[in-house]
Amino acid sequence: MPSSNILAGGLGRANDIYSLSMSYQPVPGSYGSRDVPLLARLLTLVGGTLSQIGWAFAGIGMLFAWVFVGNADIASYTKFNGALERVTGTIERIEKTSFSEGGSKGRASKPVSAVHYRFTQGGDSYNGVSYTLSSDHTPGDTVNVEFPAGEPTTSRVVGMRSAPFGAAALMVIIFPLIGFIMAGFGVLRGLKVQRLLRDGQLTSAKLKSKRPTNMTVNKRRVFRLEFEFDGRDGRRHTLTARSHTPEIFEDEQTEFVVYDPHNPDYAVMRDSIPGGVNISESGRVIIKSWAFLQLIIPSISIAGNLMAAHYSGVF
């Protein structure tokens, strides 16, 4: 039997497996190309639990990434991994930066200091700055300076960094990456829903079974619900929905599915359309009054990161 799958969000309660019978039939006037407002298309891309969590992870994670990645000692692996030349140099001044490392309950963090130095190579004088947690040096000290062979403009004091943080700071990109992946899945799902909003057939469906899974969301059990509906091709199709709010599929006498008449396996339960968007039984696309709230997190994430990128000198 043909089948489709969709994951829906919400709150639910645990129930035993059961079956529910109901009549199901196409809804008159619910097929044909519809006008899908721009706001509805946008909401389907960013709405839903998965997308909202993803945007939050990506937004907050990227704020940290702008700070740490831009100040990570990447040059240790890109510039200083080959043949190096060494000369002696002199520390001109030492400044405390706004950065610090370490620290925990009962233990203070160590400030990162910027060590400015000067050295001579081939009759030319060069200035540089390295970073350290140590306080062993003072202005006027002689230090060893190293640089890639033939590139004295790129240098560092031996034993110090060329940036405030070590390369391990790059690990912070894991968090926004997880967020972007989650938001990306939301976007892909939203594109599918947009197509169905525009060209899908709305028809009634029968809940065939409901089974608890081993997954939980917000401490609520995720259920696997199977629905059956008749397509325009005259065949009976199965649509599987997973949700920790199974009651959204049980709050009406008749539940509805939106499917592609040319490919009935391409379908979604009407109650699981993300972003506060829905389709009326007459086939009209509806935007719920609270739907705009789902634009807040993506908007703050984008605006905050544009500001962070600006202050980081990206543009």
C-alpha positions in Angstrom: 0.0 0.0 0.0 1.4 3.4 -0.9 2.5 5.5 2.1 3.8 9.0 3.0 5.5 10.3 6.1 5.4 13.6 8.0 6.5 14.7 11.5 4.3 17.1 13.3 4.9 19.0 16.6 2.8 19.9 19.7 1.9 18.4 23.1 0.3 15.0 23.5 -0.7 12.3 26.0 0.1 8.6 26.0 -2.7 6.2 24.8 -2.8 2.6 23.8 -3.0 1.4 20.2 -6.5 1.8 18.8 -8.3 2.2 15.5 -10.9 4.8 14.6 -13.3 4.5 11.6 -14.8 7.4 9.8 -16.0 8.2 6.3 -13.6 9.9 4.0 -14.1 11.6 0.7 -12.7 14.5 -1.4 -13.8 17.9 -0.4 -15.7 19.7 -3.2 -13.9 22.7 -4.6 -10.7 21.9 -2.8 -8.6 21.1 -5.9 -6.9 23.5 -8.3 -4.1 26.1 -8.3 -4.5 28.4 -5.3 -3.1 31.8 -4.5 -0.7 31.3 -1.7 0.1 34.7 0.0 3.8 35.6 0.4 3.4 35.7 4.2 2.0 32.1 4.1 4.9 30.9 2.1 7.4 32.6 4.5 5.6 31.1 7.5 5.8 27.5 6.1 9.6 27.9 5.7 10.3 29.1 9.3 7.3 27.9 11.3 7.0 24.7 13.3 8.8 23.4 16.3 11.9 22.0 14.5 12.4 25.2 12.5 12.0 27.5 15.5 14.5 25.6 17.6 16.8 25.5 14.6 16.7 29.3 14.1 17.3 29.9 17.8 20.3 27.6 17.8 21.7 29.1 14.6 21.1 32.7 15.8 22.6 32.3 19.2 25.4 30.0 18.1 26.4 32.4 15.3 26.7 35.3 17.8 29.4 33.3 19.6 30.9 32.2 16.3 31.5 35.8 15.2 33.5 36.4 18.4 35.5 33.2 18.6 36.0 32.1 15.0 37.2 35.5 14.0 39.7 35.5 16.9 40.9 31.9 16.6 44.5 31.0 15.8 43.8 29.4 12.5 47.2 30.6 11.2 48.9 28.0 13.3 47.6 25.4 10.8 47.5 27.5 7.6 50.6 29.7 7.8 52.9 28.1 10.4 52.7 24.5 9.3 55.7 24.6 6.9 59.2 25.8 6.8 59.8 28.7 9.3 62.5 31.3 9.8 63.5 32.6 13.2 65.0 35.9 14.3 65.1 37.9 17.5 62.8 40.7 18.3 62.0 43.2 21.0 58.8 43.6 22.9 57.6 47.2 22.7 54.4 47.0 24.8 52.0 44.6 26.4 48.3 45.3 26.5 45.4 43.4 28.1 42.6 42.5 25.8 38.9 42.2 26.6 39.3 38.4 26.2 40.0 35.8 28.9 40.2 32.0 29.1 39.4 29.3 31.6 37.8 30.1 34.9 35.3 28.2 36.9 33.6 28.2 40.2 36.3 29.2 42.7 38.9 29.8 40.0 39.4 33.1 38.1 39.8 33.2 34.4 43.2 34.2 32.9 43.2 37.4 30.8 44.6 37.3 27.3 47.4 39.8 26.7 48.5 41.3 23.3 52.3 41.4 23.0 53.4 44.0 20.5 57.0 43.5 19.2 59.4 44.6 16.5 62.1 42.8 14.6 64.4 43.3 11.6 64.8 41.0 8.6 66.8 41.8 5.5 67.4 45.3 6.6 63.7 46.1 6.9 61.8 46.6 10.2 58.6 44.8 10.9 56.0 45.0 13.6 53.8 42.2 14.9 51.4 41.2 17.7 51.1 37.9 19.4 48.8 36.7 22.2 49.5 34.9 25.4 48.0 34.1 28.8 51.5 34.4 30.4 52.6 37.4 32.4 56.3 36.5 32.3 57.3 39.2 29.8 57.8 43.0 30.1 58.5 45.7 27.5 62.1 45.7 26.3 62.5 41.9 26.6 64.1 40.0 23.7 62.0 37.3 22.2 62.3 34.8 19.4 60.1 35.6 16.4 59.1 33.1 13.7 57.5 33.5 10.4 56.9 31.4 7.2 60.0 31.3 5.0 60.1 34.5 2.9 57.0 36.1 4.6 58.1 38.3 7.5 54.9 40.2 7.4 53.2 37.2 8.9 54.9 36.5 12.2 54.4 35.5 15.9 56.5 35.2 19.0 57.6 31.6 19.5 55.3 29.9 22.0 52.6 32.5 21.6 49.5 32.7 19.4 48.8 34.8 16.3 45.2 35.3 17.6 43.6 35.7 21.0 42.1 32.2 21.1 43.5 28.8 20.1 42.2 26.9 17.1 39.9 24.9 19.5 37.7 27.9 19.6 36.4 26.8 16.1 34.4 24.2 18.0 31.7 26.8 18.6 30.6 26.5 15.0 29.1 23.1 15.9 26.1 24.8 17.6 25.0 27.1 14.8 25.7 24.2 12.4 23.2 22.0 14.2 20.8 24.9 14.1 21.2 25.5 10.4 20.6 21.8 9.8 17.4 21.8 11.8 16.2 25.0 10.1 17.2 23.5 6.7 15.0 20.5 7.3 12.2 23.0 8.1 12.8 24.8 4.9 12.7 21.6 2.8 9.5 20.6 4.5 8.1 24.1 4.0 8.8 23.9 0.2 6.9 20.7 0.1 4.0 22.2 1.9 4.0 25.3 -0.3 3.6 23.1 -3.4 0.6 21.3 -1.7 -0.9 24.6 -0.6 -0.8 25.7 -4.2 -1.9 22.6 -6.1 -2.9 19.9 -3.5 -6.2 18.2 -3.2 -7.9 18.4 0.2 -9.7 15.2 1.2 -11.0 13.5 4.4 -8.9 10.8 6.0 -9.5 7.9 8.4 -7.2 7.3 11.4 -6.3 3.7 11.1 -3.9 3.3 14.1 -2.0 5.2 16.7 1.1 3.7 18.4 3.5 5.2 20.9 7.2 5.3 19.9 10.3 5.4 22.0 10.8 9.1 21.3 9.8 12.0 23.5 9.6 15.7 22.8 9.3 18.2 25.7 8.9 15.1 28.0 5.8 14.0 25.9 5.6 10.7 24.1 5.8 10.8 20.3 3.1 8.8 18.6 3.0 7.2 15.2 -0.4 7.7 13.6 -1.5 6.1 10.3 -4.2 7.6 8.2 -5.9 6.3 5.1 -7.4 8.3 2.3 -8.6 7.7 -1.2 -6.8 9.5 -4.0 -8.1 10.6 -7.4 -6.3 7.6 -8.9 -9.0 5.4 -7.2 -6.5 3.8 -4.9 -6.3 3.9 -1.1 -3.2 5.5 0.3 -1.5 5.6 3.7 0.0 8.7 5.3 2.1 8.3 8.5 2.3 11.2 10.9 4.5 11.3 14.0 3.7 13.8 16.7 3.9 14.4 20.4 0.6 16.2 20.1 -1.6 13.5 18.7 -4.7 15.4 19.9 -4.4 17.8 17.0 -5.4 14.9 14.8 -8.3 13.9 17.0 -10.0 17.3 17.7 -12.4 17.1 14.8 -15.0 14.6 13.7 -13.2 14.4 10.3 -9.5 14.9 9.7 -8.1 16.1 6.4 -5.1 15.4 4.3 -3.7 17.5 1.5 -2.1 15.5 -1.3 -0.8 15.8 -4.8 -3.4 14.4 -7.1 -0.7 13.3 -9.6 1.4 11.7 -6.8 -0.8 10.9 -3.8 2.2 9.7 -1.8 3.3 13.4 -1.7 1.0 14.4 1.1 0.6 16.2 4.5 -2.0 16.2 7.2 -3.8 19.5 7.2 -3.3 19.9 11.0 0.4 19.5 10.7 1.0 22.3 8.2 3.6 24.5 9.9 3.6 28.2 10.6 0.0 28.7 11.5 -1.1 28.2 7.9 -4.1 26.1 7.0 -6.6 25.4 4.2 -10.3 25.8 4.6 -12.7 23.1 3.4 -13.5 25.5 0.5 -9.9 25.3 -0.5 -8.8 28.8 0.7 -5.4 29.3 2.3 -5.8 30.7 5.8 -3.2 32.4 8.0 -4.0 32.2 11.7 -3.9 35.4 13.8 -1.0 34.3 16.0 1.1 33.0 13.1 3.2 36.2 12.8 4.8 35.3 16.2 6.8 32.6 14.5 8.7 35.3 12.5 10.1 36.8 15.8 12.9 34.2 16.4 14.2 34.1 12.7 14.0 37.9 12.5 16.0 38.4 15.7 18.5 35.8 14.6 19.1 37.4 11.2 19.1 41.0 12.5 21.5 40.2 15.4 23.9 38.4 13.2 23.9 41.2 10.6 24.9 43.6 13.3 27.5 41.2 14.6 28.9 40.8 11.1 29.0 44.5 10.7 30.9 45.1 13.9 33.2 42.3 13.1 34.2 44.1 9.9 32.7 41.7 7.4 30.9 44.6 5.8 
